[in-house]
Amino acid sequence: MSVQYLDSEKLYYSFVSGAQEVIKNKKTLNEINVFPVADGDTGSNLSSTMHAIILDAKILHTVKATMGTIADAALNGARGNSGIIIAQYINGIFMSLLDEEKINMVSFAETVKNAVPYAYKAIANPVEGTIITVIKDWAESIYRNKDKAADFQELFSEAMTDASHSLEMTTKQLQVLENSNVVDSGAKGFVHFINGFLDFLKSGKLGTELVEADEDFSFNEDLIHSNQEILHRYCTEALVTGEFINHEAIKESLSQFGDSLIVAGNDRKARIHIHTNTPEKIFQVLRTAGVIVQQKADDMVRQNEDAFERKYDIALVTDSIADVPQEVIDRFQVHMVPLSLHFEGTSYLDKLTMTAEIFYPILDEIAEYPTSSQPNPVVIESYLRALTDHYKKVIIVTVAKEQSGTYSVFRKAAEKYAGEGKQVVVIDSKKNSGAEGLLVMKAAELIHSGKGMEEIVREIESLREKTNILVSVNTLKYMVRSGRLGKVSGFAAKALNLKPVISIDNIGKGKIEKNAFSEKANMRKIMGMLNEVNKKDKITRYAIVHANDASRAEVFSLRCTKLLGKEPEYIMNISTIVGMSAGVGSVAVSYMCEEGK
């Protein structure tokens, strides 16, 4: 049946059909992703954007109203460079549409052409030979053929031919694509979307199964890994809502922090994408722009290593409560999953979008005390699914299950892979902070030495009883504010100027080991306990962590070095989530006693 007009229903189902076509081809889009970095996630990001359209868009009384729900859904669900560009182009179509019950070919052609500048304007530095080029070429073809085509089917068929040619040419336009012998992944995703849109116009039928599809646009796609250097590590994204959001001001403020910057949306909503080495600085800027309702910061270096440069057959995963230096994490390719820190109506990612250096100075200024939460189960399932695409064996070391639901979240997600030939073992460290960090460090060393998975798990589980942490709490006011200590008890302890030494028992619960009434007495008690442990079992390694008090940590380091005859493995700031309970100024000594050393 010839289609002369698009009404709300046809427009909606055509978009859904296009979205389904992208989702079907997610895997191949991931495989050919080499620009702007070879992190293998363009298909996943575009699929996320398309899933949002399928789930949240609605059919309303006019084409523009329907398009408004599609644009909102796309912006809310947009992920990655290409996903946000497509979302902004869709938003541009909405902004350019007339408020009519249906739209003819001429009006449609003018709309899609007028929407192109919206997409270009959102990108700080547009690069030709990518998705933006194919969008432009497709829109120009639609406009060029608007008076020649007999119906929408013919109009889209002609434009599809031009878009496919434009896609093929991307290989010649970008050196990184030519080196890898692929077309641009995002551009190919857009062509899949247009193909799905056209399928519905031709058949009037919507697919019901989202299965992997055969490739329709295979232009020289034998993937050769590109060894391009990743200059900015974290693919960072946010969704900000508010009134009169100034996109240009956001773009200007963020441009100094990285590349691949896109600011899409409208005056009520902004979807931000940037590649940066300092995601925490991005979110300090965005705090002033509106309410941050979504955020992420994906480690593209680790993603690239997983796909192309794995050092080991076993992947090691931990959570952000484990205080272990970035240098160790990078040396052994450890995967760190952040927990969430909630305050000011926003959920930040521990150690990624909120760091100790930013958090502790503002802790006393926050009216409502922060809270924390375990990782989202859906996010963890997706995370493990991506990881097990590259590894058959995964060891996960979590914060004590007595202190967080993180262990249970990982355990439930791991159970889903038991029948798929993948070995995923979750270890309850029964510790936190630096003690958990030492166990992670030891597990990484065992993997590096070539030990088998079962042997590594046995040794780490055995070492839990020989690993602990002694925390010097400088003030109890943070424990009271966080709810870890009752107000009455806290008031009494404060009146006595109590400065306790906190440790962790054998099942992972915190406990008071000693009480002191001054910092010096507190330190003496910790040194005394370390001396007793060292005489009995011999401390083979230790680490010092602190809540934004490097000078006090250095004093502890000097005393421990003199007592134990060795320097600490590392000194570092603790997780913001641990620190908001222990309090600013807290210092802790974590230690491990390994047999045979």
N, C-alpha and C positions, 0 to 999 in steps of 0.2 A: 504494500500500500504506500503510495507516494505521500511523503510528509512535507507539507507546505508551511506549517507553523509549528512552533514549540510552545505547548502550554505547560502549566506547572507539573502535570503528571509526567509528560514526555521528558521534560528537562530533568526532573528528579530521577527517573528510572535510567535515563541515559548516563547521568553522573554515577549512579550506583553500578551500572554495568562497566563503566570505565574503571571505577575503583576496584571492582572484582578482578578485572584483567591485570591490573598492577599487582594485586595480592597473589594471583596465580604465579606470577613470574618473579616473585621476591628472591628466590634462591639464586637465579642467574644474575639478577641485578647486583646482588651482593658480590658474586664471584668476579664481576668485571669492574668493580669499583676501585679506581686508582686515583681519581681526582675529586676534591683537592688533596686528599691523602688516601693511601691505600688501606683503609680501615675496615673494608668489607661490610659496610652497614647501610649502604644507600637503599637496597631493596627493603630492609627492615624498617628504615625510617619512612620511606614512601608508603609502605604497607600500613604503618601506624597512622599516617595522615589519612589514608583511604578508609581504614577501619572506622575512624572517627566520623567520616562522611556517611558511611553506611549506617552507623549506630545512631547518629544524632540529627541528621538532616530530616526535614519534614516537608510534606506537600501542603502548601497554603494556597490562598485564593488567587494570588497573582504570581507571575513569573518572578518578579523582583523579590517578593516576600519569600518565595521558595528558595530563590538564589541566596537570600540573606541567611537562611538557616544552613545552607551548604557552606557559605563563606565562614560563618561562625564556627561550624563543626571543623572545617579544615584548619582554621587558625588555632583552635583549641587542641587539635590532635597533631598539629604539624611537628615533625621531627627532622632534624638534619638539614643540611644545606638545600638539597633539592626539594624536600618536603615543604620547607618554609617558602621557597620561591614559588612553587605551585600554589600553595595556600594564598600567597599574596596576589598571584595572578587571578585566582578565583575571586578574591576579595575585590580586585580591580574590575572584574566583570560585573560583580554586584553593584559597585559604585557607578558604573557606566550605564547600567540598564535603566530603561524607562519603566515606570510603574504601570505595566499593562497586563491584561489577563493572558495574552499570548504574544509571541514575537515572530516576525517573518524573517526571511533570509537576509534582507538588506539591513534590517535593524540589528540582527545577530552579528553580521559581519562588522558593522561599525562598532558594536560593543566589544567584541574580542580584540579588535585592533586598538581601540582606545584604552583597553586594559593593559596593554603591553608596557607603557611607561610606568604604571604602578609597580610592576615587577622589577623593572630596571631601577627605579628610584629607591627601592628597598635595599638594594645591594650597594655596599660601600664602594666596591671596585669590581664592576661587572666584567666577567671574562668571556669572550666569544669562543665558540666551539664547545659550549656546554648547554645545559637545559634552556637557558635564557635565549640562546640563538635559535633553537628549534621551536620554542614557543613563538618567537617573533616571526620566523619563516612560515610557520603554520597559520598564524593570524593574518599575515599578508596574503597568503594563498586564498584563505577564506574570503578576504575582502576583494581580491582580484577576480574571483570566480562568482561573486554574489549575483551578478546580472546574467551570467551564462548558464548556470546550473538549473536543471528542471525542478529539482527538489532538494531537500536537506541531505538525502542519501547521496546524490551525485556531488553536492557541494563538499561533503565530508570525504568522499572517495577521492576527489581531485586533490584536496588539501592533504589527505593521508599520503598520497604519492609524494608530494612535495616535502612533507615532514620526514618521510623515510629517507629521502635523498639528503635532506639537511642533517639527519642523524648520521648517515654514512660519512658525510664530510667532516664530522667532528674529529675523526681519527687524524685527518690531515691538518686540522686547525690547531691542535694542541700537541706539543712534543711528547708530553708524558703519555698521552693516549697512543700516539704513534709508536713510542718505545715499547708499550705493552700490547700493541696490536689489538686494541679494543675501541669501541665507540664510547661516548660519555654515558655513564650508567644512569644518571638522572635524566638525561635527554631521552634515553631509551625507555625509561619509565613513563615519561610523558607520551611517547609514541604508543606505548601499550595502552595508556589511558584513552587516547583518541581512538584507537582501534576498538576498544570495548564500547566506547560511546557510539561508534558507527555500527557495531554489531546490533545494538538495541534498535537503532533507527531502521536497520534493514529487516530485522526479524520481529520486533515488538515483543521479544521474549527476554526474560532475565534469567541468567544462570543461577543455579542453586548450590552448586558445589564449588568450593575454592580449592582446586587441586593444582598441582604443578603442571604448567602447560608447556607444550613444545614451543620452540623458539620460532617466531615469524620474521625476525629482523636480524639474522645472523651475519653481520658484516665483519669478516676477519676476526672472529672472537676466540682465538686460542690464547688464553690469558698467559702473559709473561709477567711475573712479579716485578714491579717497579721498586727500586731501592732508593726512592726519593727520601730525602731527609725530612722528618717531621719537625718543623720549627716551633710550632705551637701545639702543646701536648693535649689539651683538653677541648673536646667538642662540647661547648657550653651553650645551654639554651634556657630560656625563661619565657613565661607568659605573665605579662603584667596587665592589671586592669586598673581603671581609674577614670577620671574625667579630664578631658582636654589634654590627653597625652601628647607630648611634643616629640614626634619621631626623629626629627632632625637634631634636636638637642641630645637625645639619647645616642644617636649615631655619632655625633661629634664627641661626646664624652667617652664613648667606648672605643673609638677608633685607635687610640694610643695603646690599647691592651692586647692587640692581636690582629688576625686577618680573617678573611671569609665572613665579614660582618654583614648581617642582614637584619633590618628592623622592619617588620611587616605588620599590617593591621590597620586600625582606624583610630579615631580620637578617644575611643573607649577601651581599646585593647591593643596590646603590642606583643608580637611574638619575636623574640630576639634570638639570633644565632651568631656565635663567634668562636673561632679557634684561638685559644689563649693559654698562656702558662700560669695565669693568676686568676682562676675563676672567682676566688673570694673578692677580688677587687671589682669584678663585674657586678656582683650582687650588692656591694656597698653603693655603687652608683645607682642601681635599680631600686634600692630601698627608698630613694628620694623621688622616684618617678611615679610610684603608685604602689599597689598591693601586689606582691609577687605570689602568684597562685600556683605556678608550676616551675620546676627547675631541674636541670640535670647537668652533669659534667662527666662525659665519657672519656676514659683514658685511651686515646688513639694509639699511643706508643705500645701499650700492652695488647690492644686489639690487633695491631699489625704484627707483633711478635707471635701472638697466638696463631695467626693465619700463615705466617711465612718464616718466622725465625725462632721457633720453639727450641729451648735448650734441653728440655726434659720431656719424658713421656708422661710424667705425673704433674698435674696442675696443683698448686698450693693456693688455697683461698683462706682469707681471714676477714674479720670485721674491723671497723675503725677504732674499736675500743682497744685493740692491741697496739700498744705503743712500740713501734719498731721503725727505725729511720728509713727515709725514702731511699737512701743509698743501698740499704740491705734489700729493700723491696725490689729495686731495679736490678740489682746484681743477680738475684735469684728468681726474677720474674714472678714475684708473689702477686696475687690478685687481692686487692683490698676493696671490700664492700662497705660503703658508708652507712652508718645509722643516721637517723634524722633528729635534728634539734629544733624545737618549736618555740618561737617567740615573735612578738609583734605581728601575729596573724600569719606568719610565714614558716614553712618547714625548710630548714637549711640542711645541707649534707655535711656531716662531720668531717673535718680535715680537708674538704674540697671547696664548698661554697661558704663555709664558715671555719676559720682557723683560730687557733689559740691566740695568736698575736692580735687579732681583731676582737675576738669574743671577750677576753678577760677585762680589757680596759672599759668595756661598755656594760659589764655585768651588773655593776652597782647602780647604773643609770636606768635599767629596765624596770618598769613599774610592775609588770606581771612576770614572776620568775619563770625562766625557761623550763620546758619539759623535754623528754626524749622519747623515741619510739624505735622499735625493732624494724628491720626492713620489711617492705610490702611483700607478702607471699607471691603475688603475681609477678612482681619484679624479679624475685629470686628464682622462680621457675624459668622465666625468660632468660635470666643470666646464666643459669646452669645449662639450659638448652643450647645457648650459643657456645658455652665453654666445651660442652661434650661433643660439639661438632668437630673440635680439634684435638681433644684429649679423651682417651678411653678410661683413664684413671684420674680421680680427683680426691684430694684430701682437704677437708675443711676444718679449721681450728677456730672455735668460737669462744666468745666471752662466756663465763660461767652461767649455766642455765638457771641457777638460783638468783641471778641478778638481772636476767633479760630473757625475753622470749626468742631471741635470735637463734639459739640452738634448735628450738622446735621448728622454726620456720625453715631452716636449712634441712633439718631431718625429714620433714614432710615432703619437701621438694625433691630430696635425694631418693626417696622411696619410689618415685615415679620412673626412675631410670634403672631400677634393679632388674627389670625384665628386658632391658634393651641392650644387654651385653656391655654395659658401662659400670665401672666400679666407682661409686661415690661414697666415701666414708666421712662421717661428721664426728669430730672429736669435741667433747665438752672439755675445755681447758681447765674448768673449775677455778679459773683465775680471771684477772682483768689487767688492764694497763700494761706496765712494764713486765709483769710476770707472764702474762699472756704473750707479750712481745718476745720474750726469751724463748718460749716454747715454739713460737712461729719461726724464729731464727734457727733454732735447732732442727726443726722439721725441714727447713729449706736446705740446711747443710747436709742432712741425711739424703735428701733427694739428689743433691749435687754429687754426693759420693757414690751414687749408683745403688743404694740400698733398695730392696723390694718394698712394695706398698705395705704388706702385712708386718714386716719388721719395723718399718717406720712408725706405723700406728701403735704397735706394742711398746716401742721405746718412748714415744711421746706420752702415752697413757701412764707408763711407769714413772716418768719424770715429773708428772703433775704433783706427786707427793713430795718431791724434792725441790720444788720451785715455789717461791712465795714472794710476797711484797710487804714491806713495812712502810707505812705512810705517816709522815710527820705532819699533823694537822695544826696549822698556825692559829686558826680561829674557827669556832663552831657555828658562826652566823650563817654560813652557806649551807651547812647541813640542816639547820633549822628552816631556812627559806626553801630548800628543796624538798622538805618533808621527810628527810632521812632521820631526823631527830625531832622529837616533840618540843613544842614551844616551852613547856614548863621545865622539862629536863634541860633544854638548851639555855634557858634563863639561869637556872641554878649553876650549870657548868660555866657559863660566862661570868657569873658572879665570883666563882672560884678561880677564874682565869685558867680553866682546864685546857691542856694541850695534849690530847691523847695520841697514842700510837695505834693505828688501825692496821689489821692484818686480815687474812682470809682463811677460814677453816677448811677442813678436808673435803667438804661437799660444795664449797664455793660461796659461802655466806661471809659477809664482813663481820669482824668482831674487834672489840677493844682489847689489845694485848697489854698495854701499860698506860698509866696515867702520869702526867707530869704537869708542873705549874709554871714552867718557863721553857723557852726555846732551847736553852742550853741543856736543861734537864731532859727534855724530850730527845735531843740528839744523843746524849749520853746513854739513854735507855736503848735507843736503836743500835748504837755501836756495841753495847753489851750483848744484845740479842744476836747480832751478827757474829760476834766473837764466839758465843756459845755454839752456834750452828757450825761455824768454821772449824772449831775444835772437834766437834762430833762427826761431821760428814764431809768437811772440806768444800767450801764454796769455790766452784770452778769458773763461774762467770757471774757477772752482775751488771746491772744498768741503773742509771739514775734518771728519774723523770720528775718534772716540776710543773706547777701551774703558774707560769709567767714570772718565775723568780730565779733567773739564771745565776745570780750572784750567790744565793743561798744554796743552790744545787752544786755550785763549784766548791763551796765549803764542805759539803757532804762528800764530794768526790775526793778532795784532799784527805779527809779523815778515813774514808774507806780504802783509798790506795795505801795509806800508811798501815792500816789494820790488816788488810788482806794481801798486801804485797803485789797487787796488780791494779791497773787502771780499769775503769768501767768499760764495758763493750760500747756504750754510747750514753750520751746525756741529751735529753730532748724534752720539749714541751708535751704535756699530756693531752689526750683527747679532751675536747671541750665538754663532752658528756660526763666523763669522769671528773673533770675539773669543777663543774658546776656544783657537784656534791662535796668534793674534798675541799674546794675553796681556793681562791687566789692566794698564792704564797705557800701552798702545800708542796712538800718535797717527799719523794718516795724512793726507797732502795729496793729493787727487785733482785733476787738471787736464784741461782740454780746449783745443785750439787749433783754432778754426773759421776757415776761409778767408773772406775778405771782411768781416771784422769788425775 
